[in-house]
Amino acid sequence: MISDDGEAKDEGDGPIIVWLRNDLRLDDNPALFHAAETGRPVVPVVIHDEEGEHLRRLGGAHRWWLHRSLEALAPRLQTLGSPLILRRGQSAEVLVRLAQEVKATSLYINRRLEPPAVAQDDAVEKVLPNLSIARFVANFLHDPTAILTGSGTFYKVFKPFREKVEGGAPAREPWDPPKKLKAPDRSPKSDELASWKLLPQTVDWAEGFGEHWKPGEEGALERLEEFCDRYLQDYKAGRDRPSEDASSRLSPHLRWGEVSPFRVLHTATKYAKRRASIPQTELANFRSELLWRDFNYHVLFHVPDLPSENLNPKFDKMRWRKSKPELKAWQRGKTGYPIIDAGMRQLWTTGWLHNRLRMIVASFLTRDLLIDWRDGEAWFWDTLVDGDIANNTAQWQWIAGTGADAQPFFRIFNPVTQSEKFDPKGGYIRRYVPELAKLPNDALHAPWLASDTVLARAGVELGKTYPKPIVDHGEARARALKAYEVVKN
């Protein structure tokens, strides 16, 4: 029996397998909550499946986060009474064996919307015909698959999507975490997490990640409270200042489901009601960003090829340039544009990139260098701890002008003016590009325009201690506009 309406409609009295995927939490986890409510034995399992058809392999930063998140989740489940089971292999086969081992009669899952994941869940249903299967909405404020235009098509522009959602029923209240879980009579064997080899095996390129992140539900809830307490009141402006910690920084916790969007919105709303210092407009701006997640999954659900194909097919004829040296310079933060290099080095050293910088560096790759957005998306997928198939793809297509809400003749960001506007005192650049730290503010954003005296005084030698610009922005902008004009016509 399958339930998609958020209520458990179950049969049998045997153990319930709760298959955890992008919902690594106890709080507001409908599948886990409803399983616990039955009073029956609960078997929580995480499957490391890199064999599933069409499933995208995790990037390196993903693997680091997943390891740390599971380290945090396992003792929490153990405390509730039922240990976390780890299994590696093809998901359907693993679940068949596990169901036989524990004599399960039910499988509870929280819905995923990525087309390959939906196909995987449907395949599991077919090989477990004797189990009742309950599916719940857990990771989206509103079911993105049920939101359609008046003509019955999907939305390609965010604003009307948001208006449709906000004009409907409000998001539900979050569920509390279960107080206890009943373990099966005999606990099945579990893999050792270390055997999955998720962490770097040779050079530990992620050694600095731990200074910036606390993966797991506890870290997610701590960050949520800190954000609402300190930064929500100035969210719209604060999220554009990369030198400050003013953005929510909840994206990796949401990507791995360590906190639910319902809990995030509920907590933010609670703070806004309690504090006069938090304007309702700031809460609305924050809620809009949560709805942007829903919108991206809405588009992905209706356009399964979005991660690899242009949403606007006109851009299939776009003449992207292929330049491995320029792509590598961008990846490593050696373009000669300080704001670009700071962003790409932040990504490499922390596994995360400030939202404003995501737009600036993506514009530089697809507009200034005219390199295919798919090359940038692939790099982000491997290096972002919050790399999310819908949001990562949608962001890149949005900037490149090939996707939803696209404006190909705009969003060609000037890296110098963006730098001067959003990092005016240079705190962000100096943190991640220390070889430029001694430059005065008026020379920091475009060092190639500074005098030899100013450069020498700061210990900067262009072409040696710091690269010269790999492209002239004015010339690159003209080249990009010409390429887009060809596509347009």
Stockholm file with secondary structure:
# STOCKHOLM 1.0

chainA/1-489         MISDDGEAKDEGDGPIIVWLRNDLRLDDNPALFHAAETGRPVVPVVIHDEEGEHLRRLGGAHRWWLHRSLEALAPRLQTLGSPLILRRGQSAEVLVRLAQEVKATSLYINRRLEPPAVAQDDAVEKVLPNLSIARFVANFLHDPTAILTGSGTFYKVFKPFREKVEGGAPAREPWDPPKKLKAPDRSPKSDELASWKLLPQTVDWAEGFGEHWKPGEEGALERLEEFCDRYLQDYKAGRDRPSEDASSRLSPHLRWGEVSPFRVLHTATKYAKRRASIPQTELANFRSELLWRDFNYHVLFHVPDLPSENLNPKFDKMRWRKSKPELKAWQRGKTGYPIIDAGMRQLWTTGWLHNRLRMIVASFLTRDLLIDWRDGEAWFWDTLVDGDIANNTAQWQWIAGTGADAQPFFRIFNPVTQSEKFDPKGGYIRRYVPELAKLPNDALHAPWLASDTVLARAGVELGKTYPKPIVDHGEARARALKAYEVVKN
#=GR chainA/1-489 SS CEECSSSCCCCCSSCEEEEESSCCCSTTCHHHHHHHHTTSBEEEEEEECSCSTTCCCCCHHHHHHHHHHHHHHHHHHHHHTSCCEEEESCHHHHHHHHHHHHTCCEEEEECCCSHHHHHHHHHHHHHCTTSEEEEECCSCSSCGGGCCCTTSCCCSSHHHHHHHHHTSCCCCCCCCCCSCCBCCSSCCCCCCGGGGCCSCSSSCTTTTGGGTCCCSHHHHHHHHHHHHHHTGGGHHHHTTCTTSSCSCCCHHHHHTTSSCHHHHHHHHHHHHHHCTTSCHHHHHHHHHHHHHHHHHHHHHHHCTTTTTSCSSGGGGGCCCBCCHHHHHHHHTTCSSCHHHHHHHHHHHHHSCCCHHHHHHHHHIIIIISCBCHHHHHHHHHHHCTTCCHHHHHHHHHHHHTSSTTCCTTSCCCCHHHHHHHHSTTCHHHHHHCGGGTTSCHHHHSCGGGSCHHHHHHTTCCBTTTBCCCSSCHHHHHHHHHHHHHHHHC
#=GC SS_cons         CEECSSSCCCCCSSCEEEEESSCCCSTTCHHHHHHHHTTSBEEEEEEECSCSTTCCCCCHHHHHHHHHHHHHHHHHHHHHTSCCEEEESCHHHHHHHHHHHHTCCEEEEECCCSHHHHHHHHHHHHHCTTSEEEEECCSCSSCGGGCCCTTSCCCSSHHHHHHHHHTSCCCCCCCCCCSCCBCCSSCCCCCCGGGGCCSCSSSCTTTTGGGTCCCSHHHHHHHHHHHHHHTGGGHHHHTTCTTSSCSCCCHHHHHTTSSCHHHHHHHHHHHHHHCTTSCHHHHHHHHHHHHHHHHHHHHHHHCTTTTTSCSSGGGGGCCCBCCHHHHHHHHTTCSSCHHHHHHHHHHHHHSCCCHHHHHHHHHIIIIISCBCHHHHHHHHHHHCTTCCHHHHHHHHHHHHTSSTTCCTTSCCCCHHHHHHHHSTTCHHHHHHCGGGTTSCHHHHSCGGGSCHHHHHHTTCCBTTTBCCCSSCHHHHHHHHHHHHHHHHC
//
